[in-house]
Amino acid sequence: MHKNFKNIEKIVFGRGSFNQLDEIIAPIRKENDGFFVFVVDKYFEGKELENRIPKQAKDVVYFIDVDPKEPTTDQIDNLRDEVIEKNGMPSGIVGIGGGSIMDIAKASALMFKNEGSSVPYQGLNLIKNEGIYHLGVPTVSGTGAECSMTAVLSGPEKKLVLKCEWTVFNQVILDPDLTATVPSDQWFYTGMDTFIHCIESKSGINYNVFSQAYGDQSIALCKEVFLGENAGQNPENDEKLMMASLFGGLSLTYSEVGACHALSYGLSVVLGMKHGYANCLAFNHLDEFYGDAVNDFRGMVKRFNVTLPQGLSKSWTEQQITDMAQVAINLPFMWRHAIGEDWESKFGLEDIKNLYRRM
């Protein structure tokens, strides 16, 4: 069975395109109880962008601190319940920020129309009802969350996605001007998320020409941004990295991530590491999975004087390593993509623990 996936309904790209937000959502305001929810990275509170949000009298704005924690099921459930209790059913929700804000907006949009806790909906196609209108405005490039059909949430027992065709944004605004203020470390780690997405996509059994068409272009753009003559944070590269993120997410949609993402989930759930940073820590030790791409990655690390700590596992308890490995092995679709249909006969919990012990 071939994937038949839903893509973003509408995309606007270009410098200053954020100014079209009010016009874009105006027709949607007549839906439900006639107001919008804006979830915005707390970084922008009190800054110029806050004044550009087209907030009307009934609208609700949440400034959310996503550092260091990633979105949780409780957070989504509480936001939904608070909004409905105080204001009713929104016409739509707008997410303005990085990957975590994108996931909060997507997950909340679904849960406004689905009863109970979001925990039992973690997984593939478990959502029962289509959510409300949702629009994404990424202010960081790299996660691919602006185009993916997943919303990653940490629950009481697992870090897993709400994944279905209704998760995908109805509209995305890609304004490179909004990424100009990204701190250099976050710019690097989220950019590496895109690069790693594409390498994992092409390094497993689900890889295909559709994934290749987007993924190869994304990798080429990443190499220009991080290894080219004009490498670094600048207006031209802001545009390139924004498109690399979009293309990387689309490549991934028709393929899959692999060993690196499985390991990073364990690092995030057990140790609370941010996703992009956790990916970098893991990818640096996965030569046997990703070959020359790991050397390219190390070249990018060196180019930008990024320090990835070594010997972290010496401070981890055996129980922590076991817990991380348990999180990772519970993502069988990632290991299947990376190793093959018979991965369980080739790779087990102890092998995954040994990968963590390298770090």
N, C-alpha and C positions, 0 to 999 in steps of 0.2 A: 504494500500500500504506500503510495507516494504522499508526501506531505502536501496538504492543501491549506496554506496558511493565510491569514488575514494580515495585510500590511497597513501602515499608517494611512488614514483616509486622505489627509491633506498635509502638505509640507510647504512652509514658506522659508526661504533662505536668503540671507543678505544682511549687510550692516544696516542697523536701524529698523530691522523688521519687527522688533519687539513693539514698536510704536503702533503696529496694526492689531495688537491684542484686543483692544476695546472694540474695534470694528468686527473682528472675527467672532467674538463671543456674544455680540449684541443679539443676533437672531435666536440664540440658545436661551436667553434670559426668560423667555416666556414659558419655559418648561417647568414642571413641578411647582415649587413654591417661590420661584422667581428671584433667586439669589445665587451667587457664586461663592465657593470656598477657595481661598488662595493659600496653599502651603508653600512657604518660602524659607530658604536657608537663612538661619539666624544671622549669618555673616552680613546680610544686606539690611538688617534692621538699623534704622537711623542713617542709612546711606542714600545716595541719590536715586538708586533704583526703587527704593520704597515709595518715593513720591511719584514714580511712573506707573505704579500698579493702578489699573482703572477701577478702583474700588467705588462701589455705589453704596447707598445708605444701608441696605439690608445685607450686604456682603460680609463675609467673615474672613479675616486674615490670621493665619497662624505662622509665627516665626519659630522654626524648629531647629534646635541644636542637634546636629547629626554627628558631632565629634565628641567623644570617640565611638559612641554606640551606633550600631546599624539598626534599621527598622525592626520592630518586634510585633508579634501578633497582638499583644495587649495594647500597644500604642495605636494600632489601626482601629481596634474595636472601641477603645475609649474615645478616639476622635469622632468616629461615626456616631456613637451614642450621645456624645455631648452636643454635636451639631443638630441632630434630629430632635433632641429634647428641648433645646433652646430656640431653634429656628425653623425646624421642619425639614423637608426634603430639598436639597440643593438642585439647581438647574444643571450645575456642573462643577468640576473641580480643576484648578490650574496648579501645576507644580512648577516652581521656579527654583532651580538649584542643581546640584549634582545627582549622581546615581541614586543615592538614598532618598532624596526628595522625589525623584521620578518614581521610585518604587512605592513610596508612601502615597503619592497621588493615584497611581494605578490600582494599588490594593484597596485604598479607601473608596475609589469609584466603584469597584466591584462590591465591596461590603455594604455600601449604602442600599443595595438592592438584594442582599442575601442575609438571612437571619442568623443570629447566634454568633459564636466565636469564629474567628478566621482559622483557628487551628485545624479543624477537620477538612478545610478546603485546601490545605497545603498539599500540592501534588498536581498531577496532570488532569485537566478537564473535570475537576470536582466541583467547580462553581456551577450553581444551578440557574442563576438568572443574570441576564446582561446588566451591567452597571450603568451608572450615569455618565454623561458626557465628560471626557477628561482630555486635558490639553497639557503638553509638556514643553517647558522652556529650559533646556539645559544651559547651565552656566559654567560647566566643566566638560571637557571633551575626553572621551575615552571609555566610559562604561558600556556604551551601546544601549543603555536603559531607555533612551528616547525612542528606540524602534523595536525593542524586544517584546515578546509575548509573555514575559515573566516579570513577577514582582517578588523579589527575594525578601523573606521575613524569617527572623529567628523566633522560634516558638519555645515552649517549655521543654520540648524533647528534641527538637531538630531545627536546623536551618535549611529551609526548603522554599520552593516557589509556589505562588499562586499562578498557575499557567493555563491559559485557554485563549481562544481567539478574541474574547472580549477584553483581555488585559491590554491589548495594543491601544495606544493613544488614538483618539479621533483626529487630533491635530497636533502638529509639532511646529514650533517656531525656532529656527536655527539662526541666531544672531551672533556672529563672531565677536562683536563688540563686548558681549557679556562675559566672555572668557578672559578678557585682558587683565583682570585683577586677581586671577587664580594664583595662590602662593606657589613658588617654584617647586617645592617638594610634592605638593598635591598634583601639580601639572605633570610632573614626571611619572608619578605612580599611576595616575589614571590613564595617561598616554600609554604606559606599558600594558595596562589592562587590555587596550585595543590590540596592541601587537601580539600579546599572548593569546587573546581570543582567536586571532586568525591563524597563528601557528598551530594551536590545538585543533582548530577546525580542519586544517589540511593534513594533520598527522594521525588520522584515525579512519576507521572503516566506513564512516558515514560521508566522507568527503566526496564531492561531485562537482560537475562543471558549474552549476549554479553558485555554489559556495566559492568556487575558484574565481569566478568573474568578479565578485565583490571583494573577496579576501585578498587576492593578489594586488588589487589596486590599493586596498587599505594598507597592506604591508609596505608597498612602494612609497606611499605618502608618509608612513611612520618613519621610514628610513631617511626621507628628505628632511623631516622635522627634527629627528634626533641624531642623524649622522651626516647630513648634507653640508654643503659649504655655508649655507645660511641657517644652520641649525640653531634652535633656541626659541624662546618666547618672543614673537614679533607678530605684527598684524597678518603678514602673509601666511605664517605657519598656524596662526589661530584658525584661519579658514581651512587649511589643509587638514589639521587635526580634527576639526569638527566633522569634515566629510569622512575622514578615516574612521572615526567612531561610528558614524551612521553605516558605512559600508561593512565595517567589522561586525556590527550587530546583525546585519542582514546575512552576511556569510555564515554566521553562527546559527541563525534561525534554521537554515537548511542543512546544517551539519550538527556538531555538538562540541562541547568542551571536554577536556580529558583529565589526566592525572593532576596537573597543576591546580586546576580549580577544585578538584576533590580535596586535595591537601589544604588548599587555602580555606575551605569551609571549616575544616577541623581547627585551624589556627584562629579563625574568627569566633567560632562557637565557644571553644574552650579557653582561649587566651584573650579574646576581645580585640584582636588585631583588625584594622581596617582592611577592606577587601583588596584594594590595589597593592598595598604594601605587602600583604600576606602572599599575593600572587608572585610578587618579585622575590620574596624570600624562598618560596618553593621552586620557582622556575630556575633559579640560579644553581640548583642541584639536580636537574633532570636531563642531563646530557643524553642518557640512553633512550629517552623518549623523544627528544626534540633536536638532537644533533647540533648542526651548525647554527641553528637559530639561537641557541643558548650563547654561543660565542658572539653573535650579533648583539644580543641583549647585554652581554658583559661590555661590549664596546660602547653601547649607549650609557651604561652605568659609569664607565670611565670618562666618557666625554663630558658628562655633567657633574663629575665629582660627587656622585652619590655613594654613600657608605652603607653597604648592606652588612649587618653584623654577622659574625661567624661564631660558631660554638654555642649558640643559644640553647641547644638541647641539653647541655651540661647542667643547666639550672632547672630543667623540667623534671618533675617526678615521673616515675614509671607509670603511675596512674594517669597523669596528664597525657603522656604519650599514648597510652591505651585508649583514653577517651577520645583523643583527636583521631586516632586510627579508626575507631568505631564510627565516628561521624563520617569520615571519608569513605569507608567501605559500604556505608548505607546509601551511596550514590552510584548504584550499579550501572546506570546508563552511561556515566562518564568513563568508568573502567572498561565497559564493553567497547565503547568507541576507541579508547586508547590502545587496548590490548587485543580485542577480538571477541567473537561470540563465546569462545571457551575460556574467557578470562579467569573464571573462578577456579579452573583446574591449573592455572599457571601462576596465580597471584592471590595472596591471602592476607589476613590481618597482620601477620608477622612481617611480611614484606613491606606493608605500608608503615608499620612502626619503624622499620629500618630506614625508610625514606625520611621520616621525621628526625631520626637520630643523626642524620647527616647535617642538619641545619644548625 
